[in-house]
Amino acid sequence: MAAFTLIPNRGQLTRRLSSQRLRYLKLVRVNPPEAAFKATYNASYPVFRKYQVEVHHDSESECDKMSFQGFLVDGPLLPWQPGSGPEQGYGSFHHQYWLDDRLIAVGVLDILPHCVSSVYLYYDPEYSFLSLGTYASLR
């Protein structure tokens, strides 16, 4: 018998995440790093490393802190806070997904005046059953 994966629809996914107590989302500026990013760095980097090793089969040396910094933290965008526009301004951000006080996923976003670019998403593979990439895309 062949194995298959059933992809949940948006309603099923939302109910599943609600039942799993997705507690809060946090948007933190990464460049220059704001206090909230610095405070969560030690939670974010291990999730990235675990994701890279288990999902993409990178070696441990390929996903060290310098690689993380260069790939997902030190970006070319300068922060900009115009008189009008979104409250957080424009620039590079990490959109953090927390469940029961545990960081389970991070969406790396560039928020620009005319678009939002999803640069990358990494998650704790223990929560892959939640289809967090799909959930983040639908948000």
N, C-alpha and C positions, 0 to 999 in steps of 0.2 A: 504494500500500500504506500503510495507516494505521500510525502509530508508536504504541507502547505502552510502558509502564514496568512491569517485573516487580519486585514488592516482595519482597525476600528474607524467608524465614521466620527464626525466632530462631536456629536451628542454623546456617543459611547465614551469617547476619549475624555470629554469634560467630566462626565459622571465618574469615570475611573479615577481621574486625578482628584476630584472632590472627595471621593471615598478614601483616598490615600492621604488626605489632609495636607494638600499642597498649601502651605501656610502663607507664604508671601514671596513676592518678586521684588528685587532690588535693582535699581539702575545706578551704576557707579561709574564715574569718569575715570579713565585709565591714563590719559595723557594730557596734561600732567596728572599724576595720580592724586586723587582726593583721599581724604582720611578714611572714608568707607572702603575704598579699594585696598589701601594699605592694611586695614584691619582684617580684611577677608583674604588676603594674599595666601596665607598659610592654609586656608581651606580650599582655595581655587586651584593652586598649582598641583596638589596631589590628584585632584579629579582629572585635570588635563593629562597628567602623566599616566594615570591608570587607563584613561580612554585611549591614548596613543598606543600604549603597549598592548592592551587587550583587543581593541577594535581594529587598529591599523597595523598591528604587529611590528611597531617600531622597536628598536632596541632601547634599553634604558638610557644609553649614552646619547641617543638621538633626541631625547625629550628631557634634557636637563633644564635647569632654571634659566640659563642663558638663551636656550632655544625658545622657551616659553616667552621670555621677555622680547626677543627679537621678532617672533612670529605674531604674538597677540597683545602685546602691551605697548611697545615703543613704535608708534605709528607716525605717519607723516602729517596727520591732521592737527592743526592748532585749534584749541578751544575758542569758541566765539559766542559771546552772549549779547546778541543785538537787543535793541529796545523792544522789539516785537519778535515773536517766535516762541518756540517751546520753552517751558520753565527751566529745563536743565541746560538750554543752549544747544550748540552744535559741537560735534567732535566725536571722539571714539569712546565707547562705553562697553562695559560688561553688564549684561542683563542676567542677574543671578536668580536661579530657581531654588528655593529653600523648602524642605519638607521636614517637619518635626525638628527644626534647628540644625538640619544637616544640608549642606550644599550638595545638590544632586545634578545640576546642569548650569552651564554658562553659555549664553549667546553673545557673541562678539559683534557689536553693531557700530556702524558709522552713521551718525545722524547728521544729515545735511539739509540745507534750506529747501530742496525740492524732492528729497527722497530719503529713505532709510535703507542702508545696505547691510544685509546680513553677511558678515565676513566669515564667520565660523561658528560652529556649535560643538561643544564637548559636554559629555555627561558621564556620570558614574555608571559603568556597564551593569552593575547590580540592578539598576532601574530601567534597563532596556525594554522591559515589558510594558512600560508606560508610553512608549513611542514619543519620547520627549522632542525629537526633531520635528515630528509632525505637529505636536502641540505648539512648539515655538513658532513654527511657520504659520499656523492658524491665528496666533495672537496678533 
